[in-house]
Amino acid sequence: MRTLNPIPPDISWARRLATTTAWFTLAVLMPITLPITLPLAALYGLFRRDRFSAARAILFLTYFFVLESSGLVVALIHWLRFHLLGLSPEGYENANRAVQRWWSRGLFWNALNLFDARVSVEGLDHLDNPHPAVVLCRHASTLDTMLPLGIASSPRIFAYVIKAELLADPALDYVAQRIPNVFVRRGTDNPEAEIQKILTLSQDHRDRFSLVLYPEGTRFSKTKRQRLLKKFADDPERIPIARTLTHTLPPLRDGALKLIEHTPDKDLVFIAHRGIDELGSMAELFSGALTGAHLEVKIWRIPAAQVPRDPALIPDFLLEHWQHINDFVAATAPQLASN
């Protein structure tokens, strides 16, 4: 028997032993230590007058490790059903996909609720549209990695392009590799092989799912933008792009460009968002980056027939729409100097 993921899994049992042990240990220790850590965090919140962000963060991290460990137990049960009881490959995929959706939506919505944040979405029907698409999402926060699954109102089938560093999360390591997703390694000596993995995934179940990609390649920050400006200072083609995009990073990575070129049957969906830019990592939950935030999301869809597939035309087309994302963010964000 086999799973339906066309990409060979990236399995390291040493990694899995270390991360799984750590996650289950924290899932036990964090609830046990709440009688000590929570009052201390509440006192800190009184001093900071930041709406008890540290206490909220401790509660969320406790929930995070308990949820993930629970998901790992469910994943083990599905594995046993598949290998010992003869569950079909399709049934195994569907079972693990349900775990992925439950896990993502649980983290997304409970994070918003616990930190008294709210979300408003314009154009959700474009994401719910059942026609297969390449979904290009702005990346500025840890939370936006769960955005498509979190806000989709129907149990849509999404496949993700995920950076390999996130294999350190055992929930992703086990479950996300059992279903059509791909983990890519950045900065390798063989980037063509990583792009080929993305293209292979895009052709699998082509009538069933949409493929989610974060074409900036990393989370936006002012520091990263300034780094790009210095890097492209002597590049007459790239420096104007880097200067124009004041609140996003250029999306012109080879993976995104090749994906658009080689998926002529798929629509293109863009997801812009603002309001959680300060949440670059879990640690920033303690500083109030999510407390009381308003996550605003705007989504639009370009039918497949209107998307250029000529490699010479794709960059300008993609930049035009990425400029719309940048302008959406800049409408309420503090203005940055363009050079």
N, C-alpha and C positions, 0 to 999 in steps of 0.2 A: 504494500500500500504506500501511497505517496501523497503529499500535500499538493495543492494546485499552484503554489508560488513558483514561477518559472526561473527565479533567481536562486542560485546556490546559496544556502544560508551561511552566515558568518558566525560559526560556533566556536567558542573557546570555553571549555569546561572549567578551566582555572578561573576565568573571569566570572562565569556564572556562579561558581561556588562562593567566590568572594562577595559578589554583589547580593546574591540571594541571602547569604548568612547575615550580611549587614542590614538588609531591609527587614528581615524577620526580627532581628535583634532590636532594631529601632521601633518596630511595630509593637513590641512588648514594653520596652523601656519608656517610651514617650508617654503612653497613658499612665504608667505607674508613677512617673515623676511629675505629673500634672499638679498634684497638690502642693508641690514646691515651686515649680517653674511658673505656673499661671499666676499665683499671687505676686511673685516678684515682677513678672512682666506687667501686671496691672499697676503696681506701684510705680514702675518706670513710666507707664503711660500717664499716670497722674502728674508726674514731674514734667514730662514732655508736652502734655496737653495735645496729643496727636490722635485722639479718639481710640486709644488703646491698641495701636497698630501692632505692637510687639506681642500682646496677648492674643490678638487675632491670628498673628503669624504662627504662634506656637500651637494654637488649636488647629490651624489648617495643616501644618506639617504633621501633627499627630494623625489627623484624618488621612493625609496623603500616604503615610507609611502603612496604616491599617488597611486602607483601600487597596493599595498595591499588593500587599501580602495576601489579602483576600482574593484578589484577582489571580495571583499565582497559584493559590490552592484550586480555584476553579479551572485554571489552565491545566493543572496536573490531572484533574478529573477528566477533562476532555481528552488529554493524551492517553490516559488509561482506556477510555471508551474507544478511541481510535485503534489502538494497538492490541487491546485484549478482547474487545467485544465486537470488532469488525465494523465500526462506524465508517460510512462511506467517505471518500475524500471531500465530496461536496458538503456533506454534513459536518465534517471536521472543520472545513473552512468557515461555514456559516456559524458554527458554535464559537470559533475564535474571533470571528468578526463581531459577534454580539458582545464578547468580552471587551474588545477594543472600543466599541461604541459606548458601552456602559462605563468603562473606565474614563474615557475622554470627557463624556458629558458630565460624569460625576465630579471630576476635577474642575471642569470649567464652571459649571453653575454653582457648585458649593463654594468655590473661591469667590465668585462675585457676591453671593449671598452673605458669606461670612465677613467680607470686608465692606459690606453695605455699598457695593458698586452696582451700577445699572448698565444695561446695554440697549441700544436702539439700532435697528437695522433697516436700511433702505435698499430695496431690490432683492429681498430674500427669494422671490419667485425665480430669479435667475439662477440661484444656487440649487433650488429644489427642482428645477427643470430636469426631467429624466434623460434628456439627450446627453450622451457622453461628451466630456469636455476636458480640456487642460485648464486647471484652476491655478492662477498665479496670484499669490497672496503676499502682501507687504509683510516684512518681518522686522519687528521692532521690540518684541517682548517674548518672554517665556510663555505667556498665556495665549498668544496668537497662534502657537503651534496646534492648539486644540480648537481653533476658531471654526473651520468648516464643519467638523463633526459636531461641535458644540451648538451651532446655531441652525443647522439644517433641520427643518421641521419634519422631514420624513426620513426613514432609515436608509438614506442613500448609501451607495457603495462607493467608497473613496479608496484609492491607493495613494500612498505617500512616498515622496522622495525625502529621505531622512538622513541627516549627517551621522556618520558611523560613531561619532563620540557618544551618541545617545544610547548605544548598546550597553553603556554603563548602568542604564535603568533596566533591571531584570524583567519588568513587565513588558517593555518594548523588545528586549532581547528574545524572550520566549514567544510571546503572542504575535508581535508584528512580523516575525520572520516565518510564521506559519501561513500567512495569507499574502496576497499580492501587495507587497511593499518593497522598497529597495533602500538599502543603506549604502551611502556613497562616502568614499574617503576623499577628503579635500587635500590638495597639495601633494598628490602622489606623482611618481615618475611616469605613470601611465594613465593620464586623464582620459584617454580615448576608451579605455576599458570601463571606466566609471560611467561615461556617457552611454556606452553600449548597453550597460545594465538598465539605464533609464529607458532607452529605446526598446529593449526587449520587454520590459514591463508594460510599456505603452501599447504593445501589440497583443498582449494577453487579455482575454475577456473583453475585447475592444468594444463590444456592444453592451457591456454591462456596467462599467465603472468610469468614474472621472479620476484623473491623475492630478494630485496636488503637489505643487512645487513652489518653493520660496526663491525666486530667481536672483535676489540680491546676494544669496549665498551665506549671509551672516546678518545678525541683528544690526539695525541702524543705530548709530550714536554720533554725536557731534565729533568725538575724537576720531572715529573711523572715517568720517567724512573729511576731516582735515588731513588725515593720513593719505587719503586718495588724492586730494588736491596737490599735495606735495609730490606724490608718486607720478601724477600725470602732468606736472608743471611744464614739461618740455614736449608733451604729446599734443599736437595741434588738433587731433581728432577727438581725443577723450576729455581734455580739460574743459571744453565748453559744456559737455554733458555733465561732468562732475560739478561745475559751478551752477548750472541751471537747476539741478536736483538738490534743493536745499534741505529737504526733510526725508529723503530716501537715498539709497545707494543705487548706482547704475545696475539695471537688470540684465545686462548683455553678457551673461555667462554662456559658455558653449552648450551646456546642458539644456538650458531653456530655448536657445535658438534652434538647436537640432531637434528638440522635441516638437516645436511648432512646425518646423519644416516637414517632419516625417509623420505627422498625424493629421492628414487632410480630411479625415472623417469627423474630427472632434471640433466642437465649438471652443471658444476661448472665453474664460470667465475671469474677471479681475475683482479682487477683494481689497478695498482700501479701508483703513481704520485709523482712528486717533483716540487719544485719551488714556492710553496705558503705556506710553513711551518710556516712562521712568522705570518700568518693571522689567529690567534687563535680566534679572536672576532671582532665584528664590530668596536670597539674602535681602533684597530690597523690599520684600514684604514687611520687614521689621521697621523700615523707615517711613512707611505710610504711602508707598508708591501706588498701591491699589485701593487704599482706604477712601471710600466715598467717590471713587473715580466714575466717570461716565464714558463708557466704551461706545463710540459711534462707528458704525460700519456702513459702507456703501459698496454695492455690488452691481456690476453690469456684465452683459454677455454679448459676444460677437459671434454670429452664426458662422459655421465652418466655411461656407461659401464666400464669406467676406474677409477671411483671414488670408493674407498673402503667404505663399509657400516658397517663393523665390528667395534663396538665401541673401540676395542683394537688397531685398525690400523688407525683410523681417525686422532688422534692427530699428529702422525708422518707425515702423508701425508699432513696435513694442515700446519704444521711447515715447511716442505720442500718448499712449495710454498710461504709461508710467508717470508722465508729467501730470496727468489728471489726478493720479493718486497723490503725487507730491503737493499739488495745489489744494487738494482736499485736506491734507494734514496741515498745511501751512495756513489755512483759513483761520484756525484757532490757536496755532502754536506760536511761541515766541519766534520772531523773525531772526534769521541768521544772516550774517554777511555772505554775499555770493562769491567772494574770493578771499 
